[in-house]
Each structure stands twice: as structure tokens, then as C-alpha cells.
Amino acid sequence: MSHIVTVQDAVTAFADFMEPTGAELDAIELEMPLILAEVDLLDAQIITLDRTPSELDARRLRRALARVLAERAALANRTATVSLPGGAA
């Protein structure tokens, strides 16, 4: 006979009262320009998946990659000077 076990821990692990802290939200806000740049790069890569990239596609990819690299450098510079409470950054 097999016993039925509750999954209470798995259900309550993602309950509504488990909100991100203020420090976590600040860290996300600090990283948002990089996140958006990475989304643009991913969009440019998705466009080229099912066809041969044109010159416009190649230019779009180069610009998106350059933006990601610039945002990574800017984020590294910002986090080197900013100290968030709670150690979230």
C-alpha cells in the first residue's frame, strides 16, 4: 500500500507572502538596463535563426552586442561604487 503524502512544503514555498525584499528590488532595478540590453540581443539572435542574416541583421546583432557589453561595463562600475544594504548586490 502506498501512502499519499502532502505537498504542503512545495505549495507554501511560493506563497504570496514570500515577496522580494527591498534590497533585492533595488538590485534588480540597478541591473535593469543590462537586462533590457540582453533582451534586445536575444531578439536580434532570434530573428536570424530561420534565415541567412542580411547586412541589416548583422548590423543589428553587432549593435545589440555592443550595447550589452557597454551595459555590463557600466553595471560593473556602478556596483563598484554603490553598496546596497543587506548585501544584495
C-alpha positions in Angstrom: 0.0 0.0 0.0 1.4 3.4 -0.9 0.7 6.4 1.2 -0.4 9.7 -0.1 1.9 12.5 1.1 1.0 16.1 1.3 2.9 18.6 -0.8 2.4 21.5 1.7 6.1 22.5 1.7 6.2 22.7 -2.1 2.9 24.7 -2.2 3.8 27.2 0.5 7.3 27.7 -0.8 5.8 30.0 -3.4 3.0 31.6 -1.4 2.0 35.2 -1.7 3.8 36.3 1.5 7.2 35.4 0.0 7.9 38.8 -1.6 11.3 40.1 -2.6 13.0 42.3 -0.1 13.7 46.0 -0.8 17.4 45.2 -1.3 16.5 42.6 -3.9 14.3 45.0 -5.7 17.0 47.7 -5.7 19.5 45.2 -7.1 17.0 44.3 -9.9 16.4 48.0 -10.7 20.2 48.5 -10.8 20.6 45.7 -13.3 17.5 46.6 -15.4 19.5 48.4 -18.2 21.6 45.3 -18.7 18.6 43.0 -18.7 16.9 45.1 -21.4 20.1 45.1 -23.5 20.3 41.3 -23.2 16.7 41.0 -24.3 17.4 43.1 -27.3 20.4 40.9 -28.2 18.2 37.8 -27.8 15.6 39.3 -30.1 18.2 40.1 -32.7 19.5 36.5 -32.4 16.0 35.0 -32.7 15.4 37.0 -35.9 18.4 35.3 -37.6 17.5 31.7 -36.6 15.4 30.8 -39.5 17.2 32.7 -42.3 20.5 33.7 -43.6 21.4 37.0 -41.8 21.3 40.0 -44.1 23.6 43.0 -43.7 20.9 44.7 -41.6 20.6 41.7 -39.3 24.4 41.6 -38.9 24.4 45.3 -38.0 21.6 44.8 -35.6 23.5 41.9 -33.9 26.7 44.0 -33.6 24.9 46.9 -32.1 23.0 44.8 -29.6 26.2 43.0 -28.6 28.0 46.4 -28.2 25.1 47.6 -26.1 25.3 44.5 -23.8 29.0 45.0 -23.4 28.6 48.7 -22.6 25.9 48.0 -20.1 28.0 45.2 -18.4 30.8 47.7 -18.0 28.5 50.4 -16.7 27.0 48.0 -14.2 30.4 46.9 -13.0 31.3 50.5 -12.5 28.1 51.2 -10.7 28.3 48.2 -8.4 31.9 49.0 -7.5 30.7 52.4 -6.1 27.3 51.5 -4.7 26.8 49.5 -1.6 23.3 48.2 -1.1 22.0 47.3 2.3 21.6 43.6 3.0 24.3 42.5 0.7 22.0 42.0 -2.3 24.5 43.4 -4.9 
